[in-house]
């Protein structure tokens, strides 16, 4: 069990932190703290968790909001890799800032899609249907493209 959890942790910790940044707009350090709290809870409940990849993302996001209840949209500043903080390029920061303008459900669907979750798992975790997931992904992509286009044209 320990080896299985250890492998899961090494493979997912950076991805979960990135997910929390994308969904909430938190800084990498805020997201990393929430992610660590989620992994502690995952270890304590390891034998009961059916879908650990989705579970730990949900719990990490809740942990962030629990620790910062007065903050809804934050500015992401860095991405965590497997073992170190990696400063992202300008394009990544631009996408994270644009994501913050989308509705929460669209951000969640886009972030889980980017982490290769199938529609049925996303639907289950977000309490919706696979059809609603596809619709939110489509609308989210269009909205993200529009926000990025508006920001680029506005900067010129």
ZIKAPE-V793978 format. One record per pair of residues at least 6 apart in sequence whose ideal C-beta (glycine too) atoms are under 7 Angstrom apart, sorted by the first residue. I is the first residue (numbers start at 1). J is the second residue. If there is no record, write none. Layout:
I_J / I_J
//
This chain:
1_46 / 5_43 / 5_46 / 8_52 / 9_39 / 10_82 / 12_53 / 12_56 / 13_35 / 13_39 / 14_80 / 14_81 / 14_82 / 15_115 / 16_35 / 16_38 / 16_56 / 16_57 / 16_60 / 17_28 / 17_31 / 17_32 / 17_35 / 17_80 / 18_79 / 18_80 / 19_57 / 19_111 / 19_115 / 20_26 / 20_31 / 20_34 / 20_35 / 20_60 / 20_61 / 20_64 / 21_28 / 21_31 / 21_76 / 21_79 / 21_96 / 22_96 / 22_99 / 22_107 / 22_111 / 23_61 / 23_107 / 23_108 / 23_111 / 24_61 / 24_64 / 24_74 / 25_73 / 25_74 / 25_75 / 25_76 / 25_96 / 25_100 / 26_64 / 26_74 / 26_76 / 27_74 / 27_75 / 27_76 / 27_77 / 28_77 / 28_78 / 28_79 / 28_80 / 28_85 / 30_64 / 30_68 / 30_74 / 31_64 / 32_80 / 34_60 / 34_63 / 34_64 / 34_67 / 35_60 / 37_63 / 38_56 / 38_59 / 38_60 / 38_63 / 39_56 / 41_59 / 42_49 / 42_52 / 42_55 / 42_56 / 49_55 / 51_121 / 54_117 / 54_121 / 54_125 / 58_125 / 73_100 / 75_97 / 76_93 / 76_96 / 78_85 / 78_86 / 78_87 / 78_88 / 79_86 / 79_88 / 79_92 / 94_148 / 94_151 / 98_144 / 98_147 / 98_148 / 98_151 / 99_107 / 99_110 / 99_144 / 101_147 / 102_140 / 102_143 / 102_144 / 105_126 / 105_136 / 106_136 / 106_139 / 106_140 / 106_143 / 108_126 / 109_122 / 109_133 / 109_136 / 109_137 / 109_140 / 110_137 / 110_140 / 112_122 / 113_137 / 119_130 / 119_133 / 119_134 / 120_130 / 122_133 / 123_129 / 123_130 / 123_132 / 123_133
//
